[in-house]
Amino acid sequence: MAVLAPARQMSLALALAEIGDRPAKWAGLGQWELAPFRLVLVAGTKGFDSLSGGRVPSWGAGMTLPGRRTVVIRVDGGDPAATLHHELAHLVFHDAVRVRVPLWFDEGYAVVAAEEWSRLEGLRLNLAVAVGKVPELGGLDAALRGGSIGAEAGYALAGTAVRHLARLQPAGTLDSLVRRLRDHEAFEDAVLASTGRTLEQFEISWRADVRRRYGLGLWVVAGGGWAVLAVVLVGAAWFRRRADRPRREALDIGWEVAAPSEETEVLDPTRLDS
């Protein structure tokens, strides 16, 4: 493996390279040993953008360029080891599967294969999802290409979509679907053959599953209710002060505070006993 990194980041780069050299098990693929690849560490958006050529949002923490067998990690983009696992999942998948897959599946597979369960836990506090605003798969692709806030939910939702695909298969895993993709079946055909559902039927089933698993009740239990209570209390205090303002102003009418007079006698406490 070739490693490129600034001198001050070389120790981190070597530690990450050791992780990348270890054979690991990947969802739908089993044990897999990666062919040699290049690991590049950068800091900041400038170096990241220069390597991505604008194909990856500048807020990204990492990217994989399968054709160039290159994985790029931003050292200032979060946990480098976690980012590496996500990017290696992309590299492994593209080594094994040569047919085109939708962006939501590509990113969702990496979320599941890298076991990024904290992303899915984050959906418990997503109010938009809690009230049933689950995007269609096409909208999910758009979210993944958008701003960082929408994309964070997009990655989590993509992960739920891939997990739902696994649950719909007889063995409850991605093995059958990935095997068909490795045999060069088109993605929609592989979904139909492994789940018995068209992509449109899967989409309906997945959106219903997300609403059931991450509904408003769970959002409240997960802590969203405290946020609502805080907003209500702050709003109530504001309205109370606004309602009381005329009464407070009326109480001030007619009150005048006299200025101290130079002729005011100052009592000497020692004379009070006389």
TORPASE-786259 format. One record per residue (C-alpha): residue number from 1; x, y, z. Coordinates in nm, 2 decimals. Example, Ala and Ser with C-alpha at 12.3 -4.5 7.8 and 13.67 -1.06 7.14 Angstrom:
<pts>
PT; 1; 1.23; -0.45; 0.78 $
PT; 2; 1.37; -0.11; 0.71 $
</pts>
This chain:
<pts>
PT; 1; 0.00; 0.00; 0.00 $
PT; 2; 0.13; 0.35; -0.09 $
PT; 3; 0.08; 0.61; 0.18 $
PT; 4; 0.08; 0.99; 0.11 $
PT; 5; 0.05; 1.23; 0.41 $
PT; 6; 0.21; 1.54; 0.55 $
PT; 7; 0.51; 1.47; 0.77 $
PT; 8; 0.32; 1.56; 1.09 $
PT; 9; 0.04; 1.32; 1.00 $
PT; 10; 0.26; 1.03; 0.89 $
PT; 11; 0.22; 0.83; 1.22 $
PT; 12; -0.16; 0.85; 1.18 $
PT; 13; -0.13; 0.75; 0.82 $
PT; 14; 0.08; 0.44; 0.90 $
PT; 15; -0.17; 0.34; 1.17 $
PT; 16; -0.46; 0.37; 0.92 $
PT; 17; -0.26; 0.17; 0.67 $
PT; 18; -0.23; -0.11; 0.91 $
PT; 19; -0.61; -0.12; 0.94 $
PT; 20; -0.64; -0.12; 0.57 $
PT; 21; -0.40; -0.41; 0.53 $
PT; 22; -0.60; -0.64; 0.76 $
PT; 23; -0.84; -0.88; 0.58 $
PT; 24; -1.20; -0.83; 0.71 $
PT; 25; -1.55; -0.96; 0.66 $
PT; 26; -1.79; -0.74; 0.46 $
PT; 27; -2.16; -0.76; 0.43 $
PT; 28; -2.27; -0.98; 0.14 $
PT; 29; -1.91; -1.06; 0.05 $
PT; 30; -1.76; -1.25; 0.35 $
PT; 31; -1.39; -1.24; 0.41 $
PT; 32; -1.22; -1.01; 0.17 $
PT; 33; -0.86; -0.91; 0.12 $
PT; 34; -0.81; -0.58; -0.06 $
PT; 35; -0.57; -0.55; -0.35 $
PT; 36; -0.31; -0.27; -0.30 $
PT; 37; -0.44; 0.08; -0.30 $
PT; 38; -0.31; 0.43; -0.22 $
PT; 39; -0.41; 0.60; 0.11 $
PT; 40; -0.39; 0.98; 0.11 $
PT; 41; -0.43; 1.20; 0.41 $
PT; 42; -0.52; 1.57; 0.37 $
PT; 43; -0.63; 1.86; 0.59 $
PT; 44; -0.88; 2.12; 0.51 $
PT; 45; -1.11; 2.16; 0.21 $
PT; 46; -0.85; 2.29; -0.04 $
PT; 47; -0.65; 1.97; -0.06 $
PT; 48; -0.97; 1.76; -0.05 $
PT; 49; -1.13; 1.95; -0.33 $
PT; 50; -0.82; 1.94; -0.55 $
PT; 51; -0.83; 1.56; -0.53 $
PT; 52; -1.21; 1.52; -0.57 $
PT; 53; -1.23; 1.75; -0.87 $
PT; 54; -1.56; 1.87; -0.74 $
PT; 55; -1.72; 1.53; -0.75 $
PT; 56; -1.75; 1.51; -0.37 $
PT; 57; -1.89; 1.79; -0.15 $
PT; 58; -1.62; 1.99; 0.02 $
PT; 59; -1.76; 1.91; 0.36 $
PT; 60; -1.69; 1.54; 0.32 $
PT; 61; -1.47; 1.35; 0.56 $
PT; 62; -1.34; 1.11; 0.30 $
PT; 63; -1.38; 0.97; -0.05 $
PT; 64; -1.29; 0.67; -0.26 $
PT; 65; -1.17; 0.68; -0.62 $
PT; 66; -1.21; 0.32; -0.73 $
PT; 67; -1.07; 0.37; -1.07 $
PT; 68; -0.75; 0.52; -0.93 $
PT; 69; -0.76; 0.28; -0.63 $
PT; 70; -0.72; 0.57; -0.40 $
PT; 71; -0.88; 0.64; -0.06 $
PT; 72; -0.86; 1.00; 0.07 $
PT; 73; -0.91; 1.08; 0.44 $
PT; 74; -0.95; 1.43; 0.58 $
PT; 75; -0.77; 1.43; 0.92 $
PT; 76; -0.99; 1.73; 1.03 $
PT; 77; -1.32; 1.56; 0.92 $
PT; 78; -1.41; 1.35; 1.22 $
PT; 79; -1.28; 1.02; 1.33 $
PT; 80; -1.02; 0.91; 1.07 $
PT; 81; -1.05; 0.54; 1.16 $
PT; 82; -1.43; 0.54; 1.12 $
PT; 83; -1.40; 0.73; 0.79 $
PT; 84; -1.15; 0.48; 0.67 $
PT; 85; -1.38; 0.19; 0.74 $
PT; 86; -1.66; 0.36; 0.54 $
PT; 87; -1.43; 0.43; 0.25 $
PT; 88; -1.28; 0.08; 0.25 $
PT; 89; -1.64; -0.06; 0.23 $
PT; 90; -1.68; 0.14; -0.09 $
PT; 91; -1.35; 0.01; -0.23 $
PT; 92; -1.43; -0.35; -0.15 $
PT; 93; -1.78; -0.32; -0.30 $
PT; 94; -1.65; -0.17; -0.62 $
PT; 95; -1.38; -0.44; -0.64 $
PT; 96; -1.65; -0.71; -0.62 $
PT; 97; -1.94; -0.55; -0.81 $
PT; 98; -1.89; -0.40; -1.16 $
PT; 99; -2.25; -0.31; -1.24 $
PT; 100; -2.40; 0.04; -1.17 $
PT; 101; -2.59; 0.08; -0.85 $
PT; 102; -2.78; 0.39; -0.72 $
PT; 103; -2.60; 0.63; -0.50 $
PT; 104; -2.83; 0.56; -0.21 $
PT; 105; -2.74; 0.19; -0.23 $
PT; 106; -2.37; 0.26; -0.26 $
PT; 107; -2.36; 0.49; 0.04 $
PT; 108; -2.61; 0.27; 0.24 $
PT; 109; -2.39; -0.04; 0.18 $
PT; 110; -2.09; 0.14; 0.32 $
PT; 111; -2.29; 0.25; 0.63 $
PT; 112; -2.40; -0.11; 0.69 $
PT; 113; -2.07; -0.28; 0.60 $
PT; 114; -1.88; -0.04; 0.82 $
PT; 115; -2.14; -0.09; 1.10 $
PT; 116; -2.20; 0.28; 1.14 $
PT; 117; -2.50; 0.22; 1.37 $
PT; 118; -2.46; 0.56; 1.54 $
PT; 119; -2.58; 0.72; 1.22 $
PT; 120; -2.90; 0.52; 1.24 $
PT; 121; -2.94; 0.61; 1.61 $
PT; 122; -2.93; 0.97; 1.50 $
PT; 123; -3.25; 0.93; 1.32 $
PT; 124; -3.43; 0.89; 1.65 $
PT; 125; -3.39; 1.26; 1.70 $
PT; 126; -3.47; 1.37; 1.34 $
PT; 127; -3.80; 1.55; 1.37 $
PT; 128; -3.87; 1.55; 0.99 $
PT; 129; -3.85; 1.17; 0.98 $
PT; 130; -4.05; 1.15; 1.31 $
PT; 131; -4.34; 1.33; 1.15 $
PT; 132; -4.33; 1.10; 0.85 $
PT; 133; -4.13; 1.31; 0.60 $
PT; 134; -3.93; 1.02; 0.45 $
PT; 135; -3.79; 1.11; 0.10 $
PT; 136; -3.84; 0.89; -0.20 $
PT; 137; -3.52; 0.71; -0.32 $
PT; 138; -3.46; 0.97; -0.58 $
PT; 139; -3.48; 1.24; -0.32 $
PT; 140; -3.24; 1.04; -0.10 $
PT; 141; -2.98; 1.06; -0.38 $
PT; 142; -3.03; 1.44; -0.39 $
PT; 143; -2.99; 1.47; -0.01 $
PT; 144; -2.66; 1.28; -0.03 $
PT; 145; -2.53; 1.53; -0.28 $
PT; 146; -2.66; 1.83; -0.09 $
PT; 147; -2.55; 2.02; 0.22 $
PT; 148; -2.39; 1.85; 0.52 $
PT; 149; -2.70; 1.87; 0.75 $
PT; 150; -2.93; 1.70; 0.49 $
PT; 151; -2.66; 1.46; 0.39 $
PT; 152; -2.61; 1.33; 0.75 $
PT; 153; -2.98; 1.22; 0.76 $
PT; 154; -2.94; 1.10; 0.40 $
PT; 155; -2.65; 0.86; 0.50 $
PT; 156; -2.86; 0.72; 0.79 $
PT; 157; -3.17; 0.67; 0.57 $
PT; 158; -2.96; 0.51; 0.30 $
PT; 159; -2.83; 0.27; 0.57 $
PT; 160; -3.19; 0.19; 0.67 $
PT; 161; -3.28; 0.12; 0.30 $
PT; 162; -3.00; -0.13; 0.26 $
PT; 163; -3.08; -0.30; 0.59 $
PT; 164; -3.44; -0.33; 0.48 $
PT; 165; -3.33; -0.49; 0.16 $
PT; 166; -3.14; -0.75; 0.37 $
PT; 167; -3.45; -0.82; 0.59 $
PT; 168; -3.66; -0.88; 0.28 $
PT; 169; -3.44; -1.16; 0.16 $
PT; 170; -3.51; -1.52; 0.28 $
PT; 171; -3.18; -1.54; 0.47 $
PT; 172; -3.21; -1.19; 0.61 $
PT; 173; -2.87; -1.09; 0.46 $
PT; 174; -2.74; -0.91; 0.16 $
PT; 175; -2.57; -1.23; 0.03 $
PT; 176; -2.82; -1.31; -0.24 $
PT; 177; -2.85; -0.96; -0.38 $
PT; 178; -2.47; -0.90; -0.38 $
PT; 179; -2.41; -1.24; -0.54 $
PT; 180; -2.65; -1.15; -0.83 $
PT; 181; -2.48; -0.81; -0.86 $
PT; 182; -2.14; -0.98; -0.88 $
PT; 183; -2.29; -1.20; -1.16 $
PT; 184; -2.36; -0.87; -1.35 $
PT; 185; -2.73; -0.86; -1.31 $
PT; 186; -2.88; -0.52; -1.34 $
PT; 187; -2.96; -0.37; -1.00 $
PT; 188; -3.34; -0.36; -1.04 $
PT; 189; -3.34; -0.72; -1.16 $
PT; 190; -3.12; -0.83; -0.87 $
PT; 191; -3.36; -0.66; -0.62 $
PT; 192; -3.66; -0.83; -0.78 $
PT; 193; -3.50; -1.18; -0.79 $
PT; 194; -3.37; -1.16; -0.43 $
PT; 195; -3.67; -1.00; -0.26 $
PT; 196; -3.96; -1.07; -0.49 $
PT; 197; -4.04; -0.70; -0.51 $
PT; 198; -3.99; -0.44; -0.78 $
PT; 199; -3.78; -0.14; -0.69 $
PT; 200; -4.11; 0.06; -0.66 $
PT; 201; -4.26; -0.19; -0.43 $
PT; 202; -3.94; -0.19; -0.22 $
PT; 203; -3.95; 0.18; -0.19 $
PT; 204; -4.31; 0.18; -0.06 $
PT; 205; -4.22; -0.09; 0.19 $
PT; 206; -3.90; 0.08; 0.30 $
PT; 207; -4.07; 0.42; 0.36 $
PT; 208; -4.34; 0.26; 0.57 $
PT; 209; -4.07; 0.07; 0.77 $
PT; 210; -3.89; 0.39; 0.85 $
PT; 211; -4.21; 0.56; 0.96 $
PT; 212; -4.28; 0.27; 1.19 $
PT; 213; -3.93; 0.24; 1.33 $
PT; 214; -3.86; 0.62; 1.37 $
PT; 215; -4.21; 0.76; 1.44 $
PT; 216; -4.30; 1.05; 1.66 $
PT; 217; -4.35; 0.84; 1.97 $
PT; 218; -3.99; 0.72; 1.95 $
PT; 219; -3.87; 1.07; 1.89 $
PT; 220; -4.03; 1.19; 2.21 $
PT; 221; -3.89; 0.90; 2.41 $
PT; 222; -3.54; 0.95; 2.26 $
PT; 223; -3.53; 1.31; 2.39 $
PT; 224; -3.71; 1.52; 2.14 $
PT; 225; -3.99; 1.58; 2.39 $
PT; 226; -3.75; 1.77; 2.62 $
PT; 227; -3.66; 2.01; 2.33 $
PT; 228; -4.03; 2.08; 2.28 $
PT; 229; -4.08; 2.14; 2.65 $
PT; 230; -3.79; 2.38; 2.65 $
PT; 231; -3.93; 2.57; 2.36 $
PT; 232; -4.28; 2.58; 2.52 $
PT; 233; -4.14; 2.72; 2.85 $
PT; 234; -3.93; 2.98; 2.68 $
PT; 235; -4.23; 3.08; 2.46 $
PT; 236; -4.46; 3.10; 2.76 $
PT; 237; -4.22; 3.32; 2.95 $
PT; 238; -4.19; 3.55; 2.66 $
PT; 239; -4.56; 3.58; 2.61 $
PT; 240; -4.61; 3.64; 2.99 $
PT; 241; -4.36; 3.92; 2.99 $
PT; 242; -4.53; 4.07; 2.68 $
PT; 243; -4.87; 4.05; 2.84 $
PT; 244; -4.75; 4.20; 3.17 $
PT; 245; -4.57; 4.49; 3.00 $
PT; 246; -4.87; 4.73; 3.00 $
PT; 247; -4.94; 4.66; 3.37 $
PT; 248; -4.58; 4.73; 3.47 $
PT; 249; -4.58; 5.05; 3.27 $
PT; 250; -4.90; 5.16; 3.43 $
PT; 251; -4.76; 5.11; 3.78 $
PT; 252; -4.48; 5.35; 3.69 $
PT; 253; -4.72; 5.64; 3.61 $
PT; 254; -4.72; 5.92; 3.87 $
PT; 255; -4.40; 5.81; 4.05 $
PT; 256; -4.13; 6.07; 4.07 $
PT; 257; -3.80; 6.03; 4.25 $
PT; 258; -3.68; 6.36; 4.40 $
PT; 259; -3.33; 6.45; 4.36 $
PT; 260; -3.13; 6.47; 4.69 $
PT; 261; -3.14; 6.83; 4.84 $
PT; 262; -2.83; 7.01; 4.96 $
PT; 263; -3.04; 7.13; 5.26 $
PT; 264; -3.14; 6.78; 5.37 $
PT; 265; -3.02; 6.73; 5.72 $
PT; 266; -2.81; 6.42; 5.78 $
PT; 267; -2.88; 6.27; 6.12 $
PT; 268; -2.59; 6.17; 6.33 $
PT; 269; -2.67; 5.82; 6.47 $
PT; 270; -2.48; 5.91; 6.80 $
PT; 271; -2.75; 6.18; 6.87 $
PT; 272; -3.05; 5.95; 6.85 $
PT; 273; -2.99; 5.84; 7.22 $
PT; 274; -3.00; 6.20; 7.35 $
</pts>
